[in-house]
Amino acid sequence: MTIVSYDDAPVPIRQDLLEAHQRSWQRIAAPGTWLTGATRVAIAREVRHAHQCGFCAERKAALMPYSVTGSHETVTDIPAAQVELIHRLATDSARLKRSWARELIDSGLSEEEYVETVGVACTTISLDTFAHAVGMSPRDIPAAVDGAPTKIRPSEARQGDAWVPWIAPEDASEADRAIFGPGISNIRRALSLVPAEARGFFDLNTSQYLSAEQMKDFTTRFRAITRAQIELVAGRISAINQCAY
């Protein structure tokens, strides 16, 4: 099923990118592990709306975002805690805190819903940033697919150093080991409380960046630009976004 087209792209788009983006939009629209397709589509809509939210703009401009009070301007009816999570991820992700995350979870957003919301939001941001980077408008968000979430929590997930439980590579089931790739990377563990979301996000990451195996290979040229050029771009973007990872 065709969900996204790049026929209007001003530059050629690799086939593997198109296919990865198709899978990502299909995944966003479908029922997840803890969220319905309708909720996942609503998350994508809130991601796009966050940059027009006056409350978000006021907090972004403040020295301390937590000193600003108010309410978000929303375009969906999803819970307030979920809207707060989405809008902060989209507009001010460099200044999030563990206590902030715990407040959202304590207010009724489960740890699993928190992780899945993060996954859908970050996937949407990645897709929209790609469209912007190549000079296109954001693609249409697909209609939600009916169905119920599976609500299967991995029994091997444990609380560790992260803000929410995650899976240690040595505890991962055979089906979930593909999430981690070679070596142990915390960024690849971050969504592992919802393994389907982790697999989906890194499926997109493989095409937009590199696979876990390719990241360890510094001699082969996998893209049109060199690895050094890739990392220069990545480093500059990380600095602009205040990414401390």
Secondary structure, 3 states (H helix, E strand, C coil): CCCCCCCCCCCCCCHHHHHHHHHHHHHHHCCCCCCCHHHHHHHHHHHHHHHHCHHHHHHHHCCCHHHCCCCCCCCCCCCHHHHHHHHHHHHCHHHCCHHHHHHHHHCCCCHHHHHHHHHHHHHHHHHHHHHHHCCCCCCCCCCCCCCCCCCCCCCCCECCCCCCCECCHHHCCHHHHHHCCCCCCHHHHCCCCCHHHHHHHHHHHHHHCCCHHHHCCCCCCCCCCCHHHHHHHHHHHHHHCCCCC
